[in-house]
Amino acid sequence: MQSEKITFPGAAGHRLAARLDLPADGKPIAYALFAHCFTCGKDLRAAVNISRALTGQRIGVLRFDFTGLGESEGDFAETNFSSNVADLLAAARFLESEYAPPAILLGHSLGGTAILQAAVDLPSVKAVITINAPAEPGYMTHLLVGKNEEMAAQGQVQIRLGGRTFPVTQQLLDDLDGAKMEATIRNLRKPLLVCHAPRDNTVGIDNAGVIFQAARHPKSFLSLDQADHLLSNEEDSLYVGTVAGAWARKYVGGLLPDAEKPALSADAQVVVRTDREHYSTAILANGHPLVADEPLSAGGTDTGPTPYDLLLAGLGACTSITLRMYADRKGWPLEAIVVHLNHSKIHASDCEECESASGKIDRIQREIELIGDVDDEQRARLLEIADKCPVHRTLHSEISIKTRLRERKYT
């Protein structure tokens, strides 16, 4: 994904650090605003993975550090639940002024509770997604068990989360306790997806039940099965992002005005971008998102097919589509076509029909399964037609590939 470092003014005037994540071509169909968990930050691995999965579905994501956290200015001890909601609204205003109004709100843990509150004041939002979120902000006070005397004496206590120590003040507790969410959720009147891990030991699954019951339709629930509260397992966070993106697109598809909808130029039908994710590569093929990668054995992360897999897929798709068109034109009773392909490198000396006599050559084995009541003569003709599919002919013809460097437009 394309990721840009930006800053914007928070509700209290502090500069808040953010990342704007975009699809490979930089042209999302909609924008999402992501709120991280209590004391976490925009660079939490789970947040990055969720954002990556969303951008793969052409959804841009703004994730930022709340006041006093990560790279943002301000004092965390002076913040509370209300100030976090205010920062979210400030982020939404920035997104609207510089790009487009947020159509999706996502929030993890207490960030999920905050987006439920913020959504009330954001008419542009068409879909809301909570992830392991407490039903009431005051639920987080369980982190302070046994510290009541210290709080009474000093007005604040230190808690340790994620290997870091944070100050928690009495005003934060009072603000958390004062935020009553049930009425807010009931009057949300926006599509809601509640994602929660049954084994979450930080925010129990019963919180998801309360949120879900309070919300009105349309609403959906996604069980995160073996996941922990922070979605530490990469598979869990990518799963959340993938499902959430697919769910949200139902409500935001085609949301941008026609003038702002992504359109690839005639000389750029495919856009491919590889960042630092161990070869995981985002592909936009005429606006349709795909993923390519390398297997673990080659140092990749195995998040998608290899480039050669995609090459075979292109040949296979072209073959089956060509046969479908031909059979339809002839009126033959061909029900389906299944193409099996395999790629390998072989010694030229092992290929009797090849011109090369030395070194290695590429071999593609293609096996075609014809389903339907077609006779032997029709089957033989379809086999001939398979070799006439455009991609097959391209692979056998002389190809001119011209490469140039494009001027740098973004970081």
Secondary structure, DSSP 8 states (H G I E B T S, - for coil): -EEEEEEEE-TTS-EEEEEEEE-TTS--SEEEEEE--TT--TT-HHHHHHHHHHHTTTEEEEEE--TTSTT--S-GGG--HHHHHHHHHHHHHHHHHHT----EEEEETHHHHHHHHHGGG-TT--EEEEES--SSGGGGGGGGTT-HHHHHHHSEEEEEETTEEEEEEHHHHHHHHH---HHHHHT--S-EEEEE-TT-SSS-THHHHHHHHHS-SSEEEEE-TT--TT--SHHHHHHHHHHHHHHHHHHHTT-S-GGGS----TT-SEEEEE-SSTT-EEEEETTEEEEE---GGGT---SS--HHHHHHHHHHHHHHHHHHHHHHHHT--EEEEEEEEEEEEEEGGG-TT-S--SSEEEEEEEEEEEEES--HHHHHHHHHHHTTSHHHHHHHS--------------
